[in-house]
């Protein structure tokens, strides 16, 4: 893995952030923030569309929470680059910093800029677009029905652990041509690498071994899957590029989609506007999915962007190499753009939940995620028409994650049914 702490040569450490600008900065960590980030965003917004923040370990940065300001940043990838080696704080960041997984440079398309990013993102987009939509839907139905069969007879379930979380990884694993067992092993190992610590290096080695073996298999026996299409793509991706981009595609597609499913189920089980139409209310599923993207975006923030020169955003002076954090959920909640959900928000897809600009989710990844999420929610409501929360809504706990707005668990109960 890359030695992240040795990557500071892109920025001049002597020209770090203006420390005076970070006096009174808002801490973006702790239980209060994680339980109600929307309230935190509302408080921050009183101080402008761009505010100084402190990440875990009191690492300084700027949160861009204004919708217009965020579009400006994400629309200018040549000024606000994705390459974290430009960060002016590397000399002050310990190797075991909890958020290292999000900023530590890796040779994936996530951190590439310019033509290199266009080449690799374009190849992934075209490979995803070639997926058979009928096969994708059929696979989603097989996965969701199979998971429901494992708990339908009990009358109780945790819809996060037993349903929402496994669905995307099983569907995406199939798109990669991986057996279910290898898919579960791969995702578990990737999670270990993101957690950092002594086990991360060994886990990353096992991840590379799984992906290397997959590429070798697809060279010998190409099939209708994502790795085979990328191997044949005229972009001529190297093995290292293929491994990095396939891993990114899987991990970036798994957690946000699982969270989208869980948050939508939670909304439909707790909001009277949807609860009244659980039986046969097909349009309500689409409305709930879209409302979640506006109000409880799975990806709350994205770390980060780094300006290559001194600039201004939202009236703030931002120095070269300062860390900018994209407030995706905060921008969605900007009063200047937020839709009236009681009037319905179907068709309004101007949210930032899939990012924006060159480094937003590549087409057609959002469409694939929507197919998975829609089938997951609809299938569950079809099979368990009287499903209700098994605990008070106020007792639901949210994960302590700065990036994801995801429930720890979603316990429900229902009339026991039969496997099909």
TIDOBA-313914 format. One record per residue (C-alpha): residue number from 0; x negated, y negated, z negated. Coordinates in pm, 1 decimal. Layout:
lumfi;px;py;pz
NUM;X;Y;Z
...
//
This chain:
lumfi;px;py;pz
0;0.0;0.0;0.0
1;-111.2;-358.7;59.7
2;-305.1;-533.1;-215.9
3;-63.5;-822.6;-241.4
4;-277.3;-1033.2;-475.2
5;-548.0;-1063.5;-211.8
6;-315.7;-1223.1;43.8
7;-344.6;-1585.9;-72.7
8;-576.2;-1691.7;208.9
9;-280.0;-1821.8;409.8
10;-217.1;-2099.9;155.5
11;-449.5;-2330.4;-37.3
12;-414.9;-2234.6;-405.8
13;-530.1;-2584.1;-504.3
14;-215.9;-2726.9;-346.4
15;40.7;-2540.1;-550.8
16;392.1;-2649.3;-644.2
17;450.3;-2990.4;-800.6
18;486.1;-2876.1;-1161.0
19;671.6;-3194.0;-1259.3
20;944.5;-3098.3;-1011.5
21;1013.0;-2780.8;-1211.7
22;1079.0;-2945.6;-1547.2
23;1426.1;-2837.0;-1652.6
24;1434.3;-2562.3;-1388.4
25;1720.7;-2312.3;-1407.0
26;1623.8;-1958.7;-1519.5
27;1761.7;-1694.7;-1281.8
28;1732.4;-1401.6;-1518.8
29;1897.5;-1276.1;-1835.4
30;2232.8;-1114.4;-1910.1
31;2435.7;-1435.4;-1889.5
32;2317.1;-1500.9;-1535.0
33;2371.5;-1143.6;-1417.7
34;2723.6;-1119.0;-1560.2
35;2847.6;-1441.3;-1396.8
36;2613.2;-1579.8;-1130.6
37;2898.7;-1777.8;-971.3
38;2926.8;-1988.8;-1288.0
39;2550.6;-2042.4;-1281.4
40;2568.2;-2155.0;-918.6
41;2846.7;-2400.4;-1002.9
42;2633.3;-2552.5;-1278.4
43;2328.2;-2575.0;-1051.1
44;2530.2;-2734.1;-772.1
45;2591.6;-3037.5;-992.8
46;2221.6;-3113.9;-945.3
47;2222.3;-3095.4;-567.5
48;2214.1;-2844.0;-281.0
49;1853.4;-2743.9;-359.0
50;1747.6;-2692.3;-721.2
51;1429.2;-2586.3;-902.3
52;1451.4;-2238.8;-1053.9
53;1242.5;-1998.0;-1256.4
54;1236.4;-1633.5;-1157.3
55;1141.1;-1347.0;-1389.2
56;821.8;-1439.3;-1574.7
57;899.5;-1810.6;-1523.7
58;768.6;-1807.5;-1168.1
59;877.5;-2133.6;-999.6
60;1078.9;-2157.5;-680.5
61;1357.3;-2349.5;-507.9
62;1710.5;-2213.3;-474.1
63;1884.5;-2332.3;-157.7
64;2253.9;-2313.9;-249.9
65;2410.5;-2566.0;-11.7
66;2565.6;-2405.1;296.0
67;2438.3;-2669.8;538.8
68;2091.2;-2673.5;381.9
69;2062.9;-2296.1;391.8
70;2159.0;-2286.4;760.1
71;1887.2;-2544.0;824.6
72;1621.2;-2336.0;649.1
73;1722.4;-2007.3;810.9
74;1749.3;-2172.3;1154.7
75;1388.7;-2293.0;1146.9
76;1169.8;-1981.8;1120.6
77;863.1;-2163.6;1254.0
78;868.6;-2411.5;964.4
79;1006.1;-2179.7;693.2
80;825.0;-1854.4;761.0
81;907.6;-1509.1;628.6
82;541.8;-1412.6;584.3
83;482.5;-1410.4;208.4
84;107.6;-1454.8;248.4
85;176.2;-1828.4;276.9
86;286.2;-1843.4;-88.2
87;81.4;-2093.8;-287.7
88;131.8;-1902.9;-614.1
89;-47.6;-1576.6;-543.7
90;-329.4;-1653.7;-787.0
91;-71.0;-1677.3;-1066.4
92;129.4;-1364.0;-985.5
93;35.2;-1044.8;-1174.5
94;28.9;-720.2;-973.1
95;307.1;-574.9;-1191.8
96;544.4;-869.5;-1148.2
97;898.2;-720.5;-1152.7
98;994.4;-884.7;-822.0
99;678.0;-784.8;-636.9
100;871.7;-544.1;-416.5
101;1056.5;-838.5;-261.5
102;756.9;-1062.7;-191.2
103;459.1;-828.5;-153.3
104;358.6;-837.0;210.8
105;414.3;-516.8;405.0
106;362.4;-466.0;779.6
107;736.3;-430.5;845.2
108;954.3;-646.9;1066.5
109;1085.3;-809.2;745.7
110;763.1;-1009.0;709.0
111;671.1;-1045.7;1075.3
112;710.1;-1382.1;1246.4
113;730.7;-1506.8;1604.0
114;694.7;-1268.6;1896.7
115;590.0;-977.3;1674.7
116;918.4;-999.0;1486.1
117;1122.1;-1038.8;1806.1
118;961.4;-728.0;1957.5
119;1029.9;-506.4;1659.1
120;1371.7;-644.1;1561.9
121;1479.6;-619.7;1924.3
122;1382.4;-252.6;1940.9
123;1574.7;-171.5;1621.8
124;1880.6;-364.8;1742.8
125;1888.9;-180.2;2075.0
126;1839.2;156.9;1905.4
127;2125.6;85.4;1663.3
128;2349.6;-38.4;1943.3
129;2305.0;291.4;2127.3
130;2462.5;487.3;1840.4
131;2783.1;668.0;1935.2
132;3065.6;483.4;1755.9
133;3300.7;782.7;1768.7
134;3034.7;1004.9;1614.3
135;2962.6;741.2;1349.4
136;3328.2;723.6;1248.6
137;3361.9;1100.3;1244.2
138;3052.2;1131.4;1026.7
139;3183.6;864.5;786.5
140;3510.4;1054.5;753.5
141;3324.7;1382.0;691.5
142;3106.6;1224.6;422.3
143;3389.1;1042.2;243.0
144;3627.3;1337.5;249.8
145;3351.9;1565.6;123.2
146;3266.0;1339.1;-168.6
147;3632.8;1299.7;-269.9
148;3665.6;1678.3;-268.5
149;3400.4;1697.4;-542.5
150;3610.4;1505.4;-795.6
151;3974.7;1498.9;-679.4
152;4070.5;1793.3;-898.8
153;3949.3;1628.4;-1220.1
154;4174.4;1321.3;-1220.5
155;3879.7;1098.5;-1316.9
156;3571.4;964.3;-1139.5
157;3304.2;697.2;-1143.0
158;3351.1;549.2;-796.7
159;3003.2;392.4;-795.6
160;2795.4;698.0;-885.0
161;3018.9;961.7;-723.8
162;3142.2;775.4;-418.8
163;3020.3;428.6;-316.4
164;2649.9;485.8;-380.0
165;2606.3;815.8;-191.5
166;2810.5;724.0;117.4
167;2573.8;488.0;304.0
168;2262.5;694.3;241.2
169;2429.6;1011.1;369.0
170;2565.4;836.6;679.9
171;2237.3;656.7;752.7
172;2041.8;975.3;691.0
173;2247.9;1141.0;959.6
174;2172.0;852.6;1197.0
175;1802.2;917.3;1130.7
176;1848.0;1287.9;1199.8
177;1758.8;1382.9;841.7
178;1921.4;1671.8;653.3
179;2119.0;1558.5;345.4
180;1857.0;1700.3;108.6
181;1575.8;1505.3;275.7
182;1791.9;1192.7;279.6
183;1849.2;1208.5;-95.8
184;1478.5;1274.1;-157.9
185;1375.1;983.2;64.9
186;1607.0;730.4;-99.6
187;1497.9;841.0;-445.3
188;1132.0;798.1;-356.0
189;1194.4;455.1;-201.4
190;1371.7;347.0;-520.8
191;1065.0;452.7;-720.1
192;834.3;245.2;-499.5
193;1055.9;-61.5;-546.0
194;1052.8;-17.3;-923.7
195;675.6;-56.6;-924.5
196;454.4;82.3;-1198.0
197;210.7;376.4;-1190.6
198;451.6;605.6;-1005.1
199;501.6;365.8;-713.2
200;185.8;456.0;-522.5
201;249.0;830.3;-541.5
202;612.6;783.2;-438.9
203;509.8;569.1;-142.8
204;275.7;847.4;-30.0
205;564.6;1094.5;-37.9
206;782.7;849.3;156.7
207;520.0;821.0;426.9
208;489.4;1199.0;440.7
209;866.8;1241.7;490.8
210;878.7;978.5;763.3
211;562.8;1103.4;934.8
212;708.9;1452.7;944.1
213;1033.8;1314.6;1085.0
214;852.1;1133.8;1366.7
215;651.0;1445.7;1451.3
216;973.4;1646.9;1468.2
217;1144.7;1390.7;1693.0
218;848.1;1383.1;1929.3
219;880.4;1758.6;1971.8
220;1259.9;1771.1;1962.5
221;1413.9;1432.7;2048.7
222;1783.4;1396.6;1982.4
223;2068.0;1143.9;1968.0
224;1922.7;966.8;1664.9
225;1752.8;640.6;1572.7
226;1390.6;766.5;1551.0
227;1414.2;935.4;1893.3
228;1545.6;616.5;2053.4
229;1272.6;406.2;1892.0
230;1001.5;649.3;2002.1
231;1124.5;613.1;2360.3
232;1168.5;235.4;2344.8
233;950.5;24.0;2580.3
234;834.0;-186.6;2282.9
235;581.6;97.5;2222.9
236;598.6;76.8;1843.5
237;306.7;231.2;1657.1
238;365.8;506.8;1402.5
239;305.3;259.5;1118.9
240;556.4;16.3;1269.4
241;809.7;294.1;1318.1
242;775.8;418.0;960.7
243;803.4;69.8;811.7
244;1101.5;-33.6;1024.3
245;1292.5;291.3;977.1
246;1245.8;264.4;601.0
247;1358.7;-97.6;606.2
248;1665.1;-9.5;813.5
249;1764.7;261.9;570.0
250;1700.8;75.8;244.5
251;1848.2;-253.5;370.5
252;2157.8;-68.1;490.0
253;2209.2;149.9;184.1
254;2237.1;-68.8;-127.3
255;2430.0;-362.6;26.8
256;2682.8;-131.0;192.9
257;2733.5;74.0;-124.0
258;2783.3;-248.3;-318.3
259;3026.7;-379.4;-56.1
260;3234.7;-61.5;-96.2
261;3228.4;-78.6;-476.6
262;3311.1;-450.2;-496.2
263;3598.5;-408.8;-250.4
264;3747.2;-119.2;-447.5
265;3714.2;-322.4;-765.9
266;3895.8;-616.4;-603.2
267;4178.2;-399.5;-473.3
268;4223.2;-230.6;-811.2
269;4232.2;-554.1;-1013.1
270;4391.5;-822.3;-793.4
271;4771.1;-817.5;-766.9
272;4757.3;-943.3;-408.5
273;4600.9;-612.5;-307.5
274;4738.9;-382.1;-576.7
275;5089.8;-437.5;-444.2
276;4990.2;-301.2;-104.8
277;4768.5;-6.3;-199.8
278;5016.0;235.9;-39.3
279;4994.5;193.3;334.1
280;4858.9;-161.9;329.9
281;4610.1;-120.4;611.4
282;4563.6;-492.6;673.8
283;4478.4;-548.9;308.8
284;4163.6;-336.9;338.1
285;4017.3;-562.8;605.7
286;4117.5;-873.0;411.7
287;3960.9;-738.1;91.6
288;3636.8;-648.0;268.4
289;3604.0;-998.6;410.2
290;3700.5;-1168.1;85.3
291;3430.3;-975.6;-100.4
292;3169.6;-1103.0;145.4
293;3273.0;-1458.0;56.1
294;3332.6;-1424.9;-319.0
295;3121.6;-1130.1;-442.3
296;2857.3;-1099.5;-171.4
297;2660.8;-775.1;-218.3
298;2333.6;-957.8;-149.2
299;2336.4;-1261.5;-380.6
300;2001.5;-1407.1;-282.8
301;1712.7;-1334.0;-49.1
302;1351.4;-1391.4;-147.1
303;1212.7;-1578.4;31.0
304;1090.3;-1834.8;281.8
305;767.3;-2034.7;266.8
306;720.4;-2372.3;444.8
307;392.5;-2402.0;633.3
308;373.8;-2778.6;562.0
309;513.3;-3030.6;317.5
310;875.5;-3104.9;398.2
311;1210.9;-3207.3;252.3
312;1529.1;-3005.6;209.8
313;1844.3;-3135.5;44.8
314;1664.4;-3444.2;-79.5
315;1391.2;-3241.0;-250.7
316;1022.3;-3262.7;-169.2
317;902.0;-2910.6;-93.9
318;529.8;-2848.3;-73.7
319;358.9;-2617.0;172.6
320;365.2;-2262.8;39.5
321;642.6;-2322.1;-216.4
322;882.4;-2031.4;-255.8
323;1233.7;-2090.5;-120.5
324;1506.9;-1852.5;-233.3
325;1806.7;-1822.7;-2.6
326;2123.1;-1855.6;-211.1
327;2348.7;-1647.3;14.1
328;2630.4;-1607.1;-237.8
329;2595.2;-1966.0;-358.9
330;2624.5;-2098.2;-1.7
331;2939.7;-1888.8;47.9
332;3087.8;-2056.2;-260.4
333;3000.6;-2407.9;-141.0
334;3329.0;-2604.8;-174.1
335;3260.9;-2765.4;163.9
336;3306.0;-2435.5;348.6
337;3482.1;-2193.0;115.2
338;3810.7;-2068.3;266.5
339;4144.5;-2050.9;85.0
340;4165.4;-1681.5;-2.8
341;4528.9;-1697.2;-108.4
342;4611.7;-1812.4;243.2
343;4402.2;-1527.8;378.7
344;4047.6;-1524.8;513.8
345;4072.7;-1257.7;782.1
346;3881.3;-1369.0;1088.2
347;3660.8;-1617.5;901.9
348;3315.8;-1463.1;930.0
349;3108.8;-1776.9;879.4
350;2973.3;-1646.0;549.0
351;2601.0;-1594.8;485.1
352;2633.1;-1243.9;343.1
353;2439.2;-1086.2;631.1
354;2185.2;-1366.0;640.2
355;2144.4;-1598.6;934.4
356;1901.8;-1672.4;1213.3
357;1608.2;-1469.0;1335.7
358;1570.2;-1272.0;1012.2
359;1939.0;-1207.2;952.5
360;2069.1;-851.6;970.8
361;1999.9;-737.1;1327.6
362;2295.0;-668.9;1554.8
363;2483.6;-436.7;1523.8
364;2389.6;-355.2;1162.8
365;2676.7;-563.0;1014.9
366;2927.2;-387.0;1240.6
367;2794.3;-46.0;1138.9
368;2813.3;-142.6;770.1
369;3172.5;-258.6;819.5
370;3272.9;71.1;979.5
371;3122.0;263.9;688.0
372;3280.1;38.1;424.1
373;3623.9;24.8;586.6
374;3648.4;402.4;624.2
375;3520.6;453.9;268.6
376;3781.6;226.7;111.9
377;4070.1;338.2;330.8
378;3999.0;709.5;287.8
379;3985.3;681.3;-89.4
380;4317.8;495.5;-105.9
381;4476.0;750.5;126.5
382;4361.6;1045.5;-83.3
383;4420.0;883.3;-425.3
384;4725.8;659.1;-378.2
385;4784.5;609.1;-753.7
386;4421.2;540.4;-848.8
387;4377.8;283.4;-1129.7
388;4094.8;156.0;-1346.0
389;4027.2;381.2;-1644.1
390;3893.4;90.3;-1855.0
391;3988.6;-276.4;-1900.3
392;3851.7;-495.3;-1623.4
393;3670.7;-707.8;-1882.4
394;3457.6;-408.2;-1984.1
395;3306.6;-356.0;-1637.7
396;2932.4;-420.6;-1641.6
397;2726.3;-566.4;-1358.8
398;2375.9;-451.2;-1272.3
399;2088.2;-664.3;-1396.9
400;1968.0;-741.1;-1045.6
401;1878.2;-1082.0;-909.3
402;1940.2;-963.3;-555.2
403;2252.1;-745.1;-574.0
404;2596.0;-818.9;-721.9
405;2685.7;-459.8;-798.5
406;2878.2;-279.3;-1070.7
407;2697.6;-36.0;-1298.0
408;3001.6;190.7;-1280.4
409;3364.7;186.7;-1167.8
410;3554.9;442.0;-1378.7
411;3900.6;531.9;-1247.3
412;4176.4;782.1;-1309.1
413;4443.7;931.3;-1084.1
414;4675.6;1225.7;-1043.3
415;4458.5;1533.6;-973.1
416;4484.7;1657.4;-616.8
417;4355.8;1931.4;-392.1
418;4046.1;1971.2;-180.6
419;4094.8;1961.0;194.4
//
